């Protein structure tokens, strides 16, 4: 980790926060910070943005693991840690601006995914800490991808239900089955941009992620243009920052320069923020027309809190991150503490694969837990799926320790 750059960024964010808070006295927007009556919509914009960030890291990490991409432990841990820190920022924002942000069952489902993400993150840490324990590493290697198989559809479920709930109660323009697809695509896009930023602080640049980001920018460009030209519900400003500016990565002078890459990916995140503001207000230029220092204060406060949380935890857990393993896609080999499995190259029918054997009993218990929860609750449509996934992930995480305990007991009897 480049401690000098991190310190400079944190100090710069703190100074911008202080200047923006001081500016609220100048433009008269201090009353929004002190006495928010509920008419201030920018907190809802930031809340949606940070909720998306809380899903982006774990979604990308699980997706790459399912696709069997050789991923460096540092990359996966950074992504999952960023999701947890973003969720904390979203919760703090909801508590600070409770008059503007209403908490519903969709938000609770994202909290459940937060617990699942924490389990996923802890299993990585345990694997990193037990690299010399071959037996434990083998057991953890068996549950790594099954956990990702449970997490990935759960994130899709939660993001889609959150988007549909917002469309139903907040903005009727976004009602329709296409809106969740739009939201999931934006979340995945945010995860790619965020990974490049986080790896930049580690003094690394992964060209595979960069190429993947370019590919996604083309897809997002088509999606945004479809919304703007055919549906009449898109944001031109968001398209420029999130889709047009990233095409600068075609030029090597931008792509291979640290500050050039950072400006491009920050432009993507700013474009998604404009997209969130458009979803809340349905006004293409509402963000710029209603800009004030209160909005800037809230925006810099969220960024400062995220940097403080992320790099604070990153420093405390530095021994898990600092290693000499490969970066994702740079060369072939095993990473994340995984133990090579010679049976991985064999073909298995879907219901006899080792991963299916790991998840079948936990998923069955999760389904039963979801049905039981749905029977006693009125919010079963939104929360039953995430609750069942949480039970399944918890049981999957317990399997390695149960297997090791059984093996040790058998060894002691002999």
N, C-alpha and C positions, 0 to 999 in steps of 0.2 A: 504494500500500500504506500502511495506517495503521500506521506504525512504533510509535506510542505504545501502541496496543492490543496489537500483537504482543509488545512488550516486557513489558507487564503480564501477558499470558497465559503467556509463557515463565517469568517469575519466579514466578508463582503455581504453575505445574506443578513447578518446581524445589523450592519450599517444601513443597508437598504430598508430593513424593518424599522429601525429607529427614525430614519428620514421620512418614511411613509407615515409613521405614527405622528411625527411632528407636523407633517403636511396636512393632517386632518384638522389641525387648529387653523390653518390658513384657508382651506376651502370650505370649512364649516361642516365636514362630514364626520366629525368626532361623535356626534350624536348617534350615528349608526352603530358605532362600536360600543357605546355605553348604554344606549336605550333602544335596542332593536325591537320594533313593534311587530315584526313579522312581514313587513312589506319589502324588506331587503332581500332580493332574489339571488345576489351573487354568492352568499354562503351555500345555497342549494347547488349552484354551478360547481363550486369547489368540492362540495360533498360528493357529487356524482363523479367528478374527476378522480378523487382519491379512492372512492370505492372501486372504480375501474382499475386503478393502479394496484389495489389490494388483491385483485384477481390475476393481474397480468403476469407477475413473476412466477407464481406457482403453475399457472396455465402453460407457460412456455417451457418450464422445467419438466412438467409431466409429459408434455407433447414430445419433446426431444428424447426423453427416456423411453417412451412407448415406441418411437420410431427407431430406437436402438442406435441413435447417434452417439458417438464417443464423446462424452461431455466431461469436462474437467470439474473436479470437485469444487474448485473456487467459483466457477461459473454457476453451477446449480445452487450452491449455498448462498451466493450473492442474490440470485433471483428470488429464492424463497424468503430470505431475510428481508428483502425489499418489500415483498408482499405483506409480511407481518408488520413492518414499520408503517407502511401506508395505511393499513387498517387502524393502527393506533392513531394516526393523524386524522383519519375520517371520524373516529369516535370522539376525539378531542374537539373537532370542529362541530360535531353534532351537539356536544355538551355546551360549547361556548355560544352557539347560535341556535338554541333550542326553539326559539320562537319562529325561526324561518325554516327549520328542518324538522319534518315530522317522521318519527320512527314507526315503521310498520313491520309486518311479518317478513317482507322481502329483505329488509335490513337485517333482521334476526337470522335469516338463512345465510347471509354473507358472514355473520359472526360465527355460525357453525362451520362454514368453510374455513374461517380463520383458525379454529381449533384443529381441523384436519390438516391445514397447512403447517401448523405447529408440530403435529405428529410427524409429518413428512420431513420437516426440517430437523427434528431431533434424531430421527433414524439416520440421517446423513452424519450428524455430529457423532453419534455413537459408533458408526462405522469408521469414521476418521480416527476416533480415539482408541479403537480396538483393532488397529491394523495388524498388530502382532498376534492377536488372538485369531488364528485361522478358523477355528470352529465357529466363533461368533460371526466372522466375516462371511462365511458360507451361508449361515442362516439369514443374515441380513440381506445378502445378495438375492435370496429367494423371494423376499417380500418387497424389494425395491420397485420392480416393474408392476407387480400386482397392485401396490398402493397407487401407482400412477394410473392404472386402468380404472380404479374407483374414483380418483380425484378428477380426472379429465371430464367425464360426463356429468359429474356433480357440479363442476364449475359452469359447464354449459347450461345446466338446469337452473342454477342460481342466477346467472347473468340474464338468462332469458326471462325468468319470472320477475326479476327486478325491473327489467325494461318494460315488460307488459304491464306490470303494476303501475309504473310511472305513466305509461301511455293512457291507462284507463282512468286514473284519478287526476292527473296533472295537465296533460296536453292531448286532446282528442285527435290532433293532426297526426300523431305518431301511432295511432291504433292500427293494428294489422300484424300479420305473421312475419312480415319482412323485417320489422324493426329489431327483434332479437338477433337476427343474423348480422345486421349492421353493427349492433353493440358488441357482439362477440368478436367480429373482425377488428373493430377499433381497439378492443382490449388486447388482442393478440399483437396488433401493430405497436401498441404502447409497450408491451413486454420486450419486443425486439429493440426498440429505441432505448428503453431503460437499460437493457443489458450492455449496449455499447457504452453508455455513460458510466455504468458501474465498473466495467472492465478498463475504461480509460483511467480511472483512479487507481487501478491496479497496475498501470503501465503496460497494458496489453491491448492489442487490437486483433479481434478474430475476424478474418476475412470471410469465413463462411457465414457468420451472422450478418456481416455487411452485405453479402450477396443476397442473402435471404431477405434482408430489409428492403433492398431494391426491388426484388420480385414482389413483395407484399405492397410496396408503394404503387406498383402498376395496377394491382388488383384494387387497391383502395381508390386509385384515381378513377377507374371505371365505375366503382360503386358510388363515389361522390358525384361523378358526372351524371350517372343514371338518376340519382336523387334530384339533382339540380335541373337537368334538362327535361326529364320526362315526368317526374313526380312533383316538381316545383316545391320541394321541401328541403333543399340543401343549402349550405352556406358557402358562398364564394370565398370569403376570407379564410375559412377553415380549409378549403380545397387548396388555396395558394400556399398556406404554411405547412399543411400536413402532406400534400401530394406533389405540388409543383417544385417547391424548394428542394426536397430530397433528391430530385433528378440531378442536382449538382454533384452527387456522388459518382456520376459518370466520369467526371474529370479527375484524373489522378492527383492533381495538385490539391484538390479538396479532400479526396478519399484518403490519401496517405498522410494528411496533416491532422494533428491532434485537435487543434482548435477549429479547423474546418469541419471535422466530423462532429464535434460537440455542438457547433452552431446549427448543423443540419438536424441532428436528433432533438435538440432543444426546440427547434422550429416545429418538429413533428408533435412533440408534447404540447406546445402552445397551440397548434392547430386543433388538436383533440380538445383542449380546454375551450377554444372558441366553438367547437362543435357542441360541447356540453352546454355552453351559454345559449347557443341557438336552440337547443332542445328545450331549455327551460323557458326562454322568452319568445321563441319563434320570430326573432328579428336578427337579420344578418349582421347588422352593425350595432347591435345593442351594447356589446362589450366596449366598443370605442366611444359611442355616443354618451354612455353613462359612466365613463371612467372617472374615478376619484381616488383620493388617497386612502379612504377606508377600504376600498376593494384591494388596492395594492398592499395595504397592511395585512389583510387577511391572507392574501396570496403568499407574501414573503414569510408570514408566520408559519404557514403550513410547510413551506420549503425549508425553513430553518429548523423546525421540529423534526422533519424527516431526516435531514442531514445529521442532526445531533443524535437521534436515536440510532440511525443506521450505523454510523461510524463509531459511535460509542460501543454498541454491541460488537461491531466488527473488531474493535481494538481488544475488547475483553476476550473474544473468542479467536484471537489471531492465530493461536497455535493450530486450530483446525483448518485455517485457510492457507497458511504458509507451508507450501510443499513444492516439490519439484516435478509434479505430474504434468502430463501433456495438456495442452489446450484443446478444446473441442474442434475436431475437424483438421487439426494440423498434422496428425499422423495417426496411424492405427495403433491399437493397444487397449489395455484395460485401464479404467479410471474409476474415480469415486470409491476406491477401496474395494471394488468388486473382484471376486475370485473367478478366474477363468473356468468356464464350464464346458467340458468337451461334448456334452449332450446337447448344447445349444444349437449345433448345426444339424441335428437330426430333425426329421419331419414328424410332427405329432398331429393327430386329428384334433379339432378344436376342443373336444370335451375330455381329451386325455393329456393335454399339454400340462407341464408342471405349473405354469402360472394359474391355470384354471383350477388345479387341485388345491392351490393355496387359497384362492378366493371363494370357492364354492360354498363352504360351510359358513364363513363370515358374512358373505353376501346374503345367504339364506336367513341367517339370524338378523341381518340388517333389514331385510324385507319384512320379517315378522315384527321387528321393532317399529318399522314405519307404519305397518297396518294397525298395530296396537295404539300407536300415537294418534293415527288418524281417527280411530274409533272414539277416543276420549277428547279430541280437540276439534275446534272449528276451523283451524288454520292448516288443515292437513294437506291441502293442495300445494301450499307454498313450502311448508316446513317438513312434511313427512319424508320426502326424498333426501334432503340434506341430513336429517336426523338418522335415517337408515344408513346413509353413507358413513356418518360419523361412527356408528356402532360397528359397521363392517371394518373400517380402518383401525379402530381400537383393537378389535379381535385379531386382525392381521398382524398388528405390531406386537401382540402378546405371543404369537406363535413361536418366534425364535427362542424366547426365554423358556417357554414350556418345553420345547424340544431339547434344549440344552439341559434343563433340569431332569428330564426323563433319562437322557443319555448318561448323566452323572450318577443318577441313582442306580442304573443298571451296571455301570462300571464299579460302583462301591459294593454291589452285591457279589460281583465276580471276585 
